[in-house]
Amino acid sequence: MDSQTIFIVRLESGENIAQYTSQSARPVAGDVINIRHRQRVKPFEIVETTLQPMIGSYQIGVLIVKTPATGATMRAMLHGAPLHDMLAGVLFGFILILFPILKNLRTKKEP
């Protein structure tokens, strides 16, 4: 029987901010997870994990997290579909704006 694990997410300052469960492998130090904190979903970097056996096949754990560096935040955001769609839209919009400008510049140079 697989063990069930519930994690309490705690900031390095000691404030408990959320609960976390995962169907995949247990999170380890260095992983970036998305947690809803103060009405927004934010990426947090795991600093430390602890596990304690409970009754039966249940375990309780604590994830000590910190706000990740900019590089880790960007990596986490780039894997999300909404940001990918937004960047594609910005690129397409930029092309639509730039194309008429370039066309006007080209027609002005021709004799």
C-alpha positions, 0 to 999 in steps of 0.5 A: 500500500502506498503511503499518503503524505501531507505537507505543511508549507512553512516559510523560513521565518516560521509562518505556516502558509499552506498545505501541500500534497503531491501525487508525484515523487516527494519534493526535495530541496531545490525544487520549485512548487506553486503555492497559493499565498495571500490570494495569489499563486506564487512559486516557492523554492524548497529549502528543507523537507522533513517527514514523520510517520503517522498512523498506518500508511500516513505521513506528515511532512514540513516543507521549509520554503523561501521565495525563489531567485528571479531565475527560478521564478522565470523557469517556473513561469515559462513551464506554465501555459498561460505565460507561454500564450501571453508571450506568443500574443505579445510577439504577434502584436509586436509584429502587427505593429512593426510591419506597417512601420517597416512598410512605410519606411520602405516606400519612402526610400523607393524613388 
